Amino acid sequence: MLAFHPQLFVRIVELDGPRAPMPRPLSSGFSEDRAYRVVGMYNPSETSDAYFILPNDRDELWFICQRHLRFAGLHDTAAHHLPLSRSGASEHAVESA
């Protein structure tokens, strides 16, 4: 079973090389300077990779391998894309009590 937090955002850190998983997000409408809301996940039985469903900058939905992604924070917003600060974390993180 795969579960994820509904406020989960990830950032793109694309892997290079001949064994990098496809599709390559930076060639598919994603940017390194944005955080993207996770809208779903999929784990095919024939691989150990998980694929996160993300809306790109053109509002297309893509299945992106988790090896291209890093945690960007939990954000209480209706937005599907957020700008990243220079430190690599988004500027609108959910504050814990």
CORZI-V569165 format. One record per residue. N is the residue number from 1. RES is the residue in three letters. D_CENTER is the distance of its C-alpha to the mean C-alpha in Angstrom with 2 decimals. Layout:
n=N res=RES d_center=D_CENTER
n=N res=RES d_center=D_CENTER
This chain:
n=1 res=MET d_center=19.14
n=2 res=LEU d_center=15.41
n=3 res=ALA d_center=14.65
n=4 res=PHE d_center=11.94
n=5 res=HIS d_center=12.63
n=6 res=PRO d_center=12.63
n=7 res=GLN d_center=11.68
n=8 res=LEU d_center=8.51
n=9 res=PHE d_center=6.03
n=10 res=VAL d_center=3.63
n=11 res=ARG d_center=5.13
n=12 res=ILE d_center=6.17
n=13 res=VAL d_center=9.32
n=14 res=GLU d_center=10.77
n=15 res=LEU d_center=13.53
n=16 res=ASP d_center=16.93
n=17 res=GLY d_center=19.95
n=18 res=PRO d_center=21.50
n=19 res=ARG d_center=19.69
n=20 res=ALA d_center=16.11
n=21 res=PRO d_center=14.29
n=22 res=MET d_center=14.29
n=23 res=PRO d_center=13.05
n=24 res=ARG d_center=12.30
n=25 res=PRO d_center=9.44
n=26 res=LEU d_center=11.69
n=27 res=SER d_center=14.41
n=28 res=SER d_center=12.72
n=29 res=GLY d_center=12.33
n=30 res=PHE d_center=9.30
n=31 res=SER d_center=10.45
n=32 res=GLU d_center=10.37
n=33 res=ASP d_center=11.80
n=34 res=ARG d_center=9.34
n=35 res=ALA d_center=6.77
n=36 res=TYR d_center=4.94
n=37 res=ARG d_center=6.35
n=38 res=VAL d_center=5.91
n=39 res=VAL d_center=9.24
n=40 res=GLY d_center=10.20
n=41 res=MET d_center=10.42
n=42 res=TYR d_center=13.05
n=43 res=ASN d_center=15.04
n=44 res=PRO d_center=17.84
n=45 res=SER d_center=21.05
n=46 res=GLU d_center=21.83
n=47 res=THR d_center=19.03
n=48 res=SER d_center=17.72
n=49 res=ASP d_center=14.11
n=50 res=ALA d_center=11.66
n=51 res=TYR d_center=9.56
n=52 res=PHE d_center=6.65
n=53 res=ILE d_center=7.72
n=54 res=LEU d_center=5.96
n=55 res=PRO d_center=8.67
n=56 res=ASN d_center=9.22
n=57 res=ASP d_center=11.87
n=58 res=ARG d_center=14.55
n=59 res=ASP d_center=13.36
n=60 res=GLU d_center=13.22
n=61 res=LEU d_center=11.26
n=62 res=TRP d_center=9.91
n=63 res=PHE d_center=9.56
n=64 res=ILE d_center=7.47
n=65 res=CYS d_center=8.99
n=66 res=GLN d_center=7.86
n=67 res=ARG d_center=10.12
n=68 res=HIS d_center=8.07
n=69 res=LEU d_center=5.42
n=70 res=ARG d_center=7.02
n=71 res=PHE d_center=7.62
n=72 res=ALA d_center=8.12
n=73 res=GLY d_center=10.40
n=74 res=LEU d_center=11.87
n=75 res=HIS d_center=12.97
n=76 res=ASP d_center=15.88
n=77 res=THR d_center=15.49
n=78 res=ALA d_center=15.63
n=79 res=ALA d_center=13.47
n=80 res=HIS d_center=10.27
n=81 res=HIS d_center=9.66
n=82 res=LEU d_center=11.12
n=83 res=PRO d_center=12.83
n=84 res=LEU d_center=12.43
n=85 res=SER d_center=15.81
n=86 res=ARG d_center=17.50
n=87 res=SER d_center=16.91
n=88 res=GLY d_center=13.13
n=89 res=ALA d_center=12.64
n=90 res=SER d_center=12.47
n=91 res=GLU d_center=16.00
n=92 res=HIS d_center=15.94
n=93 res=ALA d_center=15.23
n=94 res=VAL d_center=17.03
n=95 res=GLU d_center=20.25
n=96 res=SER d_center=21.74
n=97 res=ALA d_center=25.38
